[in-house]
Amino acid sequence: MKSISGNELQPTKSRLTFWIGVGVVAGVALGAWCHNTAATPEAAKALAKNFTIVTDIFLRLIKMIIAPLVLATIISGIASLGNAKAVAGIAGKAMCWFILASLTSLGIGLVAANLLQPGAGLNLPIPAEVAETGLKTEALSFATFLTHVFPTSVIEAMAENNILQILVFAVFFGVGLGALPRQVAAPAVKVADAVAGTMFNVTGYVMKLAPLAVFAAMAAVVTVQGLGVLVDYGRFIGSFYAGLAVLWLALIGAGWLILRGEVWRLLGLLREPMLLAFSTASSEAAFPKTVRQLDEFGVKERISGFVLPLGYSFNLDGSMMYQAFAALFIAQAFGIEMTLGQQMIMLLVMMIASKGIAGVPRASLVVVAAIAPMFGLPAAGILLIMGIDQILDMGRTMTNVLGNGLATAVVAKWQGDVGEEDAHPHGADLEPVESLA
């Protein structure tokens, strides 16, 4: 199959980035106007519901893609590796990076919250709807997480878009397929390749709706909250994004140590999925495009198809930092003193607990609400930041995409699986989609 060079794709990529940017600006402007003209908060929420219809449809289409795309790419990639030893080697290298990145993220969040003191002196009133937080604070434990990793049914896992369970099934299936004689396994591998290529084509069509979805998402948020929320919580938002900036420098610096000058080309390629993740606050929305851009970078499919889904459960760098920041913000807002030892223990517990619910919407809030009472922090304190969580979720989701993109490229480099000559395995299938732009 004929591959597509980066130069051939560049005009389409630039147009999509441009229109996503237009969608962000237009959505903020329309949302501000709707917020100012709405007679009551209830009227603003009613207007916002009209916008969220578009966003919900787009995210549903993305979720439709995720399960078959992940399953097909992992099976194809694992089968091409040929043996369980190769899989274990890739997983071991990936987990080393994930653990170090998570500890770095938590550490930066801890230091930033203690230095900047975003919650000190706020004394914000807790909303009356304490009982209606919408958060499940059931006990989280390592045993629960470990059990949850293994699916009882791959059909159920795919129906729920449980990426971690799909990953486990695909690994077993891929290893079993790779152990078969090549002539026996070839038809199944071809089917997996065909499904992956088809889903990449479908992704191309769905992504045409991204600018409209981004516009609707931004309009809905600003319609309800107004631009004033940026001022009211400016200190907290500014402190959090300052911490994210430090985390970005740390991640990019670590990536540069392995990738050297190529890290800048990778960042350029990740720009689109990161912008999409920021605009929609959805890692799922950015997943297919991230796979495409890593393919453009030269990461071989057997690496991206395995490491990237694994990272979506174990390497949420932005979410890790947010959990540390949010928990300490609540402690400061309520005037609760925590020793450094208590803070470090709390963050390690959060690190473990977060792995079991990574696919839950607003998973970071769920983890904070579940773990906070264990350390004397009121779970109701999460209400202090629920109103602006969408703005914070944008930054942490974009950081998650950056962290997973870097992690996948680094593991590929360690494995010697970065090479232009093998890039774009589904390039020919995607060419007609790109030409529609």
N, C-alpha and C positions, 0 to 999 in steps of 0.2 A: 504494500500500500504506500501511496505517495504521502510523505509527511509535509507538514506546513511549517514554514520557517517563522521565526519570531517577527521578521519584517512584514510578512504577509498578513499576520494577525494584528499588527500594531494599529492601523487605522480604526478597525472595529473596536479594539480595546479602548482607544482614546475617546471614541464617540460615546461608548457606554459610560466611562468615567465622567465625561462631561455632563451627560444627561442625568446621571445619579446626583452629581453636584447641584445641577439645576433643580432637581426634585427636592433636595434638602432645603435649599434657600426658599423656593416657592412654598414648600410645606410650612416652614416657619412663618413666613409672611402671612399666608392664609390663616394659619392657626391663630396668630396674634390678632388678626382682624376679627375672626369668629369669637375669640375670647372677649374682645372689647365690646362687641355688639350683642353678645348673649345677655339676656335680661337677668338670668339667674344661673347659679352653678349647675342646676339640673338641666337647664336649657343647653349649656355648654357641653355637658355629658351626652345629651341627645344628639347634638351636632357631631360630636366625636365618633359616635357609633356609626354614623354614615361613612366616615373615613375608614374606620377599622374593617369594614366589609372588604375593601380592596386588599388591605394588608392580610387579613385572614385567608382570603382566597390564594394569595401569593404564597404564604407560608404553608398552606395545605398542599399546594402543588410541589413545593420544595420537599415536604415530608413524604410525598408520594414517591419521590425519586430516591430518597436516602437509603431505604432498606435494600432494594434490588441493586443499587449501585455499590454499596458497601459489600454485600454478599458476593456479587460477581467479581469485583476487583480483588477481594481477599482470596477467594478460591483460586482464581486465575494466578495470582501472585504466588501463593503458597505452593500450588501445584508445580509452578515453574522452578521453585527452589529445589524441589525433589526430595528433601529429607527433613526430618524433625530437628536435626542438629543445626541446620541453617536457620530454621525458624527461631530456635532457642537463642542463637547468637544475636539475631536482630532484636528480639524482644529484650534480651539482657542489656544491650547497648542503649536501647530506647528507654528502658526503665531507669538506668543510671542517670541519663539526662533529665528525665521527668522528676526524679526525686530531688536532684540538685536544684532544678528550676523551681520546684514547689517550695523548698526550704528558702531559696533566695527571695521568692515572692512574699512569703510570710514574714521573713525578716525585714524586708523593706517596708511592708505595711506596718509592722510593729514600731520600727524606728520613726517612720513618718508620723504616725499617730501620736507618739510620745513627744516628738519635737514640735509639731505644729499645733497640738492640742485643739483639734477642731470642735470638740464638744464642750470644752471648758467654759463654764459660766452661762451656758445657753438656758438651762432650766425651762425647756419647752414643755408645754402642757401635753399630756397624753390624750389623744382623741377618745371620745366616749365609746366608740365601737371596739373596745378592747376584745370583746369576745368574738368579734367577726374579723379576725386577722386573715382568714383564708390560708393560713399556713398549717401544715401538718407537723406537729412537734413530737411525733412518736419517737421512742428511744432508738438511737442509732448505735450500732456496735460493729466491731470488726467481724464478728461471727455472722451477723445479718448481712453485711456487705459481701462476705466471702460466699455465702449461700446464694445470694442474689446474682452473682456473676454467672452462674451456670443455668442455662435455660431448661425449663421443663418441656418446652415446645418451641421449635424454631419458628413455627407459624405465629405463635403468640408473640415472640420476640420481634418479628418483623411487623406484626400488626401494631405493636406499641412503639416501634422505632427505637427499641432498646439496643443501641449500637454495641454496647459491651457484650451482651448476650449473643448478638449476631456475630460478633467477632469471634467468640469462643467456638460457636458452631462451625463457622467458616474455617477456622484454624484446624479443627479436627477433620472436617471434610476435605480441606485442601491437602493436609498431610496424608490422609488415607488415599486420596486421588493420586498424589505424587508417588506413593509407594507402589502403585500399579505399574505393570509394563507399559512403556510409552505408547505402543499401538493400541492398547486397551483404553488408556486414559485420554488419548487424543480427542475423541469425539466430545467428551464432557468438557475438556479444556476449551475446545472451540466454541461450545455453547456459552461457557462463562465469558469468553472474549467477546462473543457476539452480543450478549446481554449488556456487558459493560459498554461496548461501543454504542449500542442503541440508547442506553441511559445517558451517555454523554451527549448524544444528539438531542434527546428530550430536554436535557439541562440547557442546551443552547437556546431552544425555543422558549422555555420558561423564563430564562434570564432576560429576555426581551421586555418582560413586564417589570423588571427591577426598578427602573426610574419611577414608574407610576406607583409601585408599592412603597418606595421610599418617601415619595411626596405625601401619600396618604398617612403613613406612620408618623411623620413629623407633624403634619397638620393636626392629627388626633391628639398627640401629646401636648402641644402648645395650646390647643383649643381648651382643654380641660385645666391645665396648670397655669397657662399664661407665661409671658416672659418674666414676670416678677419673681417666679420661683428661682430663677438664676441669681437674683439679688438676695432673696430671703435666706437661701442656703448657700450663698456664694462662698463662704469660708470653708464649709465642708466640701463642696464640689471642687473648689480650687485646690484644697489640700490633697484631695484624693487624686486629682489629675496630675498634681506635682509629683506625687508618689509613683503614679503610672509612668511619668516621664523618666524617672530614675530607673524604674524596672525595665523600660524599653532600652535604656542605655546599657544596662547590665546584660540583657538578652542579646542585643545586637553585638556587644563586645565579646560575649562568649561565642556567638556565631562567627565573628570575624577571626577568632583564634583558630577555628577549624576551616572555614571557607575562604578566609582571606578576602581579597578584593571582590570575589564573586558574591559576597553577602549583599553588596549594593545592588547588583542586578536582581537578586532574589527579592529584596525589599521593593524594588520597582514593580516586579511581577505580582507581589502580594498586595499591592496598593488597592486594586479593585475589590478583592474579597474582604479586605479590611474595612474599606469604605462601606461596603454592603453590610458587613457585620455591625459597624457603628450605627448605620442608619436604621436598621431593622432590629437591633439588639438581639439578633438570632444567629447563633453559631451554625445551626442547621442551614440557614439561608446561604451562608458563605461556604459551606462544605464542598458542594460540587465545583464551584469556581476555584477554590483552593487546590483541589486535585488537578484541575486543568492547568493552573499556573505552575504548580510543581512539575507537572509534565513538561511544560514549556521550558522550565529551568534545566531539565535534563534528568530529573529523578526518575528512576525506572519504576514501572508500575508495581512490581512485586514489593517495593519498599513503601511507596506512598499508599498503596492499597492495604497495607498492614499497619504501618506506624501511625498514619494520620487518624484512623478510627480509634486506635489505642490511646492516642493523645487526647481525644475528645472525652475520655473517661478519666485519664490519669494526669493530664498536663494542662489544666486550666489555670494558667499563670495569673491572669487578671482577676479571676474569681478568688483565687487563693489570697491575693493581696487585699481584695475587697473585704473578705471575711475578717481578716485581722483588723483592718481599718474600722469596719462597722462595729465590731464587738468593743473595741476600745473607745470609739465615739460614744456608744451607749453608756459605758462606765463613766466617762467624763461628764456626760450630760446629767447623769444622776448623782454625780459626786462620789462615786464608789472608787476607792483606792485599790489598786491591784499591784502586787509585787512583780518584779521582773520574772521571777520563777513561776508565779501563777500565770502570767501572760504567755510564757513559752509553753507551759503544759497545755493551756487552753488551745493554742494555735496548733500544736501537734495533734490534739484530739480532733480538731476541725479538719486537719489534713487527711486523717484516716476516714472520718465520717463522710467527707464530701465525695469520696470515691464511689460510694454506694448510691448516690442520688444525682449523679452528674447530669442525667438526662431530664430531670424534673424542671419545669419552667420556674424561673427565679430560684434555682437550686441554692444559690449563695445565701439568700434570705432564709430559706428553710434551714440550712445548716446553722446559721447564727441563732435563729430562734430556738432550735433544738438544743444547742450546746450551751447557750448563755446561762440558763438556770442552773446548770451544773456548777457554775463558778460564781453564783450569787448575783447574777445580772438579771434584771426583769425581762422576760421574753417580750413583754409589751413594749419595751424600748424600741423594738424593730419598727413600730409604728411611726417613730420619729423620722425615719428615712424612707418609708414606703412611698410617700408622695413624690419623692424625687428619684426613686430607684431606677426609673426608665433612663434618666440622664446618666446615672452612674453605670447602668447596665450596658449602655452604648460603649463606654470606654473600656470596661472590663472584657466585653465580648470581642471587641477589636483586638485587645491585647492577647486574648486566647488564640485568635487566628494567627497573630504574629508568632506567638510562642510555639504553636504546633507546626507552622510552616518552617520555622527555623529548625525545630527538633527533627522534622522529617528529612530536611536537606542535610543536616549534620550526620544523622544516622546513615543516610545514603552515601555520604562522603566517606565515613568510616568503613562502610562495606565495599567501597569502590564501585557503587552503583549510580554514579552520576555521569552521564555521557550523552552528548548531543545526538550521536548516531542512533541511539535507541529511544530517543524522545518521541512523543506523540504516537503511541501505538495505535491510537484511534483517530489519527489526524485526518485521514481521508474521509472518514465518516463524518467528521465535524465540519469539513470545508463548506458543504452546502448551507449549513446553519449559519456560519459566520457571514456568508455572502448575502444573507437576508437583511443585514443591518443597513 
